[in-house]
Amino acid sequence: MPDFWLSSGYHLLARNAEGRLAVTGDFLRAYFARPEICPVEESCANETGLHEALLHDPLLPVTEAQIAAMADPDARENYHHVLAFRDHLLAHRSIEEAYLSLFQGGIGVPPLFVEQLAHAILRGILDGCEDPFHPRAAELLFRSQRLTRQDGAIMLADEDTVGMYAETGGLGALGQLLQRADTPARTVELDVLTEENAALYWARSDRFDTVLDISFTRPGLDALCRVLESWIAHMLGVEARIQPVQRISDERWAWHVGLDGVATALLNDLYNGLEVEEARLGRLVTLFRMEIADPSLVRPAIAGRPVYLGMAVDGNGALRLKPQNLLFNLPLAGSS
């Protein structure tokens, strides 16, 4: 089976009896090996010593006094964040449970850590997947995308990758030097995944350098629907069917979920009958219709009605999905 996303940390996790992803020492050790935590030449002995101890035993209890003894205030702040996150993970039976808890009054953690958990969870969900469109579509749930429209097609490229190519021409540090010397860098074009070339994704999955066409009827959009279904089923145990739609023509429109902040505000205004200017409406990328398989799981007032989903770009053309919206904003019975 194709392997992918070694950067997710999935391979450092274990499966528990419930099929969820359990934290291991190796998974935690990877956080202490991050560049924000690794000591530098100027680091004091207290910082260096604690770092070595945590690499040896990632579960080692750390006191406030040990952190306060570090000379660098930035290092102290970084350790507060990473240790609080470690303790949060250890307090839960799985990273899925820890992820959900973050949005239920859990600790505040850097967005990067939240995205990394989603990355690992999605890698587990997609384990054994043979369709490269699915993992590429799943990247939308933990990496920001940059949208372009080309000959009527809607193309999404990884925002960080686009920024790197724009800055360096795809040549890394050499590209930066060439730009500072006003030397033209070579032009790098990202590959658009098609049904003919999609297999190239596997070898490049950790580079995040392929473009996904999410135009209506294209396989990329279908793959995104299947990924969203799998995300809900795995995290909530709720089976749903999601299909793209080109408009909401429903006089009994009862519920919607924005998959990002821009779409949430836009759908709220449309639902409430407010006038939305054309330029703002143009930021809406895609609409979806979702039907939950078991009506008994849905609030009685909404049962039998579809849930509409939407995603939209901001004023700079960036798409930043919030996959937690699909876990907490559905009209499920018993939810607030």
Secondary structure as UniProt FT lines:
FT   HELIX           6..8
FT   HELIX           10..12
FT   STRAND          14..15
FT   TURN            17..18
FT   STRAND          21..22
FT   HELIX           25..32
FT   TURN            35..37
FT   TURN            41..42
FT   HELIX           45..56
FT   TURN            58..59
FT   HELIX           64..68
FT   HELIX           73..90
FT   HELIX           95..102
FT   TURN            103..105
FT   HELIX           111..125
FT   TURN            126..128
FT   HELIX           133..138
FT   HELIX           139..141
FT   STRAND          145..150
FT   TURN            151..152
FT   STRAND          153..158
FT   HELIX           159..168
FT   TURN            169..170
FT   HELIX           172..180
FT   TURN            181..182
FT   STRAND          191..192
FT   TURN            195..197
FT   HELIX           198..200
FT   HELIX           201..204
FT   HELIX           205..207
FT   STRAND          210..213
FT   TURN            216..217
FT   HELIX           219..236
FT   STRAND          240..245
FT   TURN            251..252
FT   STRAND          256..258
FT   HELIX           261..271
FT   TURN            272..273
FT   HELIX           278..281
FT   TURN            282..283
FT   STRAND          284..292
FT   HELIX           295..297
FT   TURN            300..304
FT   STRAND          307..312
FT   TURN            315..316
FT   STRAND          318..319
FT   TURN            323..324
FT   HELIX           325..328
FT   TURN            333..334
//
